[in-house]
Amino acid sequence: MNISVSIYRGRSKGRLVNYTIPYEKGMTVLDTFRYISTYLDATLAFRYECRQGICGTCGVMVNGIPVLSCSKQIDIKLKKQIIEPLANFPIEKDLIVDLTPILKKYLKVKPYLEKVHEVRISKSDADKSKPFRKCIECGCCIAGSKTLPGEKDVLDPMSLVKIARYVTDPRDGIDRRTIAIENGVNKYSAEEARKLTGFCPRGVPIEKAIELLKKQ
């Protein structure tokens, strides 16, 4: 059985190119890239590393939904399989996006413990930050955001999750809620926050992170 997939090719003004490939049960979106690269077109540009949904490097859009290509299986019931680079990122080539603008924003949140308090941490204290520590920085939440395209100076959801991770760590000594407020956390509606949580392949509660940071 063969399936047809349409893959974005090019840079900022690219186009969709159709490929027909043999389907095997359980094959992932990443499997289609590897097949195309090996047998049909070695110039296809895409990223991947671990193939286990942990490294976060293989994010793409499938029919407009951000996913990890190594974890997302091909659904043969769908009439179309349109695969594009992650939204809300500059495109380097084909399915590879430029992470530079997001990483520059990331510096604003100081993604490390600062002015550390020497405190004894109980298991219950440590568990408060655990849900946010699951973030693998894949960018799927950024690609799924409807706020970011019109608000270039607003912190992205990935950065807000990192802030929440330190807000819930009693060792941290920075007023990170103020950083979140000053950088537009209130621009995210509760509805969007719920959708962003749904996009996260690791189940990080982005909705809870945003809700936490909105509190004064």
PASE-915923 format. One record per residue (C-alpha): residue number from 0; chain; z, y negated, x. Coordinates in Angstrom, 1 decimal. Each point is the difference from the previous one (the first is absolute). Layout:
N
  nr kette      Z      Y      X
 NUM     A      Z      Y      X
...
//
This chain:
216
  nr kette      Z      Y      X
   0     A    0.0    0.0    0.0
   1     A   -0.9   -3.4    1.3
   2     A    1.5   -3.4   -0.8
   3     A   -1.2   -3.5    0.5
   4     A    2.1   -2.8    1.5
   5     A   -0.8   -3.7    0.4
   6     A    1.5   -1.5    3.2
   7     A    0.1   -3.6    1.1
   8     A   -2.0   -0.6    3.1
   9     A   -0.2   -3.2    2.1
  10     A    2.3   -3.0    0.4
  11     A    0.8   -2.9   -2.3
  12     A   -3.3    0.3   -1.8
  13     A   -0.4    3.7    0.0
  14     A   -1.5    2.4   -2.6
  15     A    0.7    3.4   -1.5
  16     A   -1.8    3.0    1.4
  17     A   -0.2    3.3   -1.9
  18     A    0.7    3.3    1.7
  19     A   -0.3    3.5   -1.4
  20     A    2.4    2.5    1.5
  21     A    1.2    3.6   -0.7
  22     A    3.2    0.1   -2.0
  23     A    2.9    2.3    0.8
  24     A    3.1    0.3   -2.2
  25     A    2.8   -2.2    1.3
  26     A   -2.2   -2.1    2.2
  27     A    1.3   -3.5    0.6
  28     A   -1.7   -3.3    0.3
  29     A    0.5    0.1    3.7
  30     A   -1.7    3.4    0.1
  31     A   -3.1   -1.7   -1.5
  32     A    0.0   -2.6    2.9
  33     A    0.3    2.8    2.6
  34     A   -2.8    1.9   -1.5
  35     A   -2.3   -3.0   -0.2
  36     A    0.9   -1.0    3.6
  37     A   -0.7    3.5    1.3
  38     A   -3.1    1.0   -1.9
  39     A   -1.6   -3.0   -1.7
  40     A    0.8   -3.3    1.7
  41     A    2.0   -0.3    3.2
  42     A    0.1   -3.8   -0.3
  43     A    2.4    0.0   -2.9
  44     A    3.1   -1.9    1.1
  45     A    3.4    1.0   -1.4
  46     A    3.6    0.4    1.2
  47     A    2.3    3.0   -0.1
  48     A    2.7    1.6    2.2
  49     A    2.6    2.4   -1.3
  50     A   -1.8    1.4   -3.1
  51     A    3.5    0.5   -1.6
  52     A    0.5   -3.2   -1.9
  53     A    2.5   -1.3    2.6
  54     A   -1.8   -2.3    2.5
  55     A   -1.5   -2.3   -2.6
  56     A   -3.2   -0.7    1.8
  57     A   -2.6    1.5   -2.5
  58     A    0.4   -2.3   -3.0
  59     A   -3.1   -0.7   -2.2
  60     A   -0.9   -0.9   -3.5
  61     A   -1.2    2.8   -2.3
  62     A   -1.5   -1.3   -3.2
  63     A    2.0   -3.2    0.5
  64     A    3.4    1.7    0.7
  65     A    1.6   -0.1    3.4
  66     A    0.8    3.5    1.4
  67     A    0.5    1.9    3.3
  68     A   -3.3    1.8    0.5
  69     A    1.8    3.0    1.6
  70     A    2.2    0.5   -3.1
  71     A   -2.4   -0.9   -2.8
  72     A   -2.0    3.0   -1.2
  73     A   -3.5   -0.3   -1.4
  74     A    0.0    0.2   -3.8
  75     A   -3.2    1.7   -1.0
  76     A    0.6   -1.0   -3.7
  77     A   -0.8   -3.6    0.9
  78     A   -3.6   -1.1   -0.4
  79     A    0.1   -2.3    3.0
  80     A    1.9    0.0    3.3
  81     A   -0.2   -3.6    1.4
  82     A    1.8   -0.3    3.3
  83     A    0.5   -3.5    1.5
  84     A    2.3   -1.5    2.7
  85     A    3.4   -1.2   -1.0
  86     A   -0.1   -3.2   -2.1
  87     A    1.6   -3.3    1.2
  88     A   -0.8    0.7    3.6
  89     A   -2.9   -1.3    2.1
  90     A   -2.5    2.8    0.6
  91     A   -0.8    1.0    3.6
  92     A   -2.6    2.6   -0.8
  93     A   -0.6    2.5   -2.8
  94     A    3.5    1.3   -1.0
  95     A    1.9   -1.6    2.9
  96     A    1.9   -3.2   -0.8
  97     A    1.5   -2.7    2.3
  98     A    3.8    0.2    0.0
  99     A    0.5   -3.2    2.1
 100     A    0.7   -2.5   -2.8
 101     A    2.6    2.3   -1.6
 102     A    1.7    0.7    3.3
 103     A    0.2   -3.8    0.7
 104     A    1.7   -0.4   -3.4
 105     A    2.3    2.9    0.9
 106     A    1.5   -2.0    2.8
 107     A    1.5   -2.4   -2.5
 108     A    2.4    2.6   -1.3
 109     A    1.3    0.9    3.5
 110     A   -0.4    3.8   -0.5
 111     A    3.0    0.9    2.0
 112     A    3.8   -0.4   -0.1
 113     A    1.1   -3.5    0.9
 114     A    3.4   -1.5    0.7
 115     A    1.4    3.5   -0.4
 116     A    3.4    0.4   -1.6
 117     A    2.1    2.8    1.6
 118     A    1.2    1.8   -3.1
 119     A    0.8    3.6   -0.9
 120     A   -2.6    1.3   -2.4
 121     A    0.8    2.6   -2.6
 122     A   -2.6    2.4   -1.3
 123     A   -0.2   -1.9   -3.3
 124     A   -0.7   -3.2    1.9
 125     A   -2.8    1.7    2.1
 126     A   -1.5    1.4   -3.2
 127     A   -0.6   -3.4   -1.5
 128     A   -2.8   -0.8    2.5
 129     A   -1.4    3.6    0.0
 130     A   -2.6   -0.5   -2.7
 131     A   -1.5   -2.9    1.8
 132     A    0.0    1.8    3.3
 133     A   -2.6    2.4   -1.3
 134     A   -2.7   -2.6    0.3
 135     A   -2.7    1.1    2.4
 136     A   -1.8   -3.4    0.0
 137     A   -3.3    1.4   -1.3
 138     A   -1.0   -3.1   -1.9
 139     A   -0.6    1.6   -3.4
 140     A    2.4   -2.3   -1.7
 141     A   -1.8   -3.0    1.6
 142     A   -3.3    1.3   -1.2
 143     A    1.3    0.4   -3.5
 144     A    1.5   -3.5   -0.3
 145     A   -1.6   -2.4   -2.5
 146     A    2.2   -2.9    1.3
 147     A   -1.2   -0.1    3.6
 148     A   -3.7   -1.0   -0.4
 149     A    1.0   -3.3   -1.6
 150     A    3.2   -0.6    2.1
 151     A   -0.8    0.3    3.7
 152     A    3.4   -1.3    1.1
 153     A    2.0    2.5   -2.1
 154     A    1.6    2.9    1.9
 155     A   -1.6    3.3   -0.8
 156     A    1.9    2.9   -1.7
 157     A    0.2    1.9    3.3
 158     A    1.9   -2.8    1.6
 159     A    2.3   -0.4   -3.0
 160     A    0.9    3.6    0.2
 161     A    0.9   -0.5    3.6
 162     A    2.2   -2.9   -0.9
 163     A    1.7    2.1   -2.7
 164     A    0.6    2.7    2.6
 165     A    2.1   -2.5    2.1
 166     A    1.6   -1.8   -2.9
 167     A    1.5    3.4   -0.9
 168     A    1.2    0.6    3.6
 169     A    3.5   -1.4    0.5
 170     A   -0.6   -0.3    3.8
 171     A   -2.7   -2.7   -0.5
 172     A    1.1   -3.6    0.4
 173     A   -3.0   -2.0   -1.3
 174     A   -0.3   -1.6   -3.5
 175     A   -3.2    1.9   -0.8
 176     A    0.0   -0.8   -3.7
 177     A   -0.6   -3.6    0.9
 178     A   -3.0    1.1    2.0
 179     A   -1.4    1.9   -3.0
 180     A    0.6   -2.8   -2.4
 181     A   -1.6   -2.6    2.3
 182     A   -3.0    2.2    0.4
 183     A   -0.8    0.7   -3.6
 184     A    1.8    3.1   -1.2
 185     A    0.3   -1.6   -3.4
 186     A   -3.8   -0.1   -0.3
 187     A    0.2    3.8   -0.7
 188     A    0.5    0.8   -3.7
 189     A    2.1    3.0   -1.1
 190     A   -3.2    1.6   -1.3
 191     A   -1.8   -0.3    3.3
 192     A    3.0    1.3    1.9
 193     A    0.0    3.2   -2.2
 194     A   -3.7    0.5    0.7
 195     A    0.6   -0.4    3.8
 196     A    2.7    2.7   -0.1
 197     A   -2.6    2.3   -1.7
 198     A   -2.5   -0.6    2.8
 199     A    2.4    0.9    2.8
 200     A   -0.8    3.5    1.3
 201     A    3.5    0.4    1.3
 202     A    1.8   -1.0   -3.2
 203     A    1.6   -3.1    1.5
 204     A    1.6   -1.9   -2.9
 205     A   -1.8   -3.3    0.6
 206     A    1.1   -1.2   -3.4
 207     A    3.6    0.3    1.0
 208     A   -0.6   -1.7    3.3
 209     A   -1.6   -3.0   -1.8
 210     A    2.7   -0.1   -2.6
 211     A    2.7    0.1    2.7
 212     A   -1.6   -2.9    1.9
 213     A   -0.4   -2.2   -3.0
 214     A    3.8    0.0   -0.5
 215     A    1.8   -3.1    1.4
//
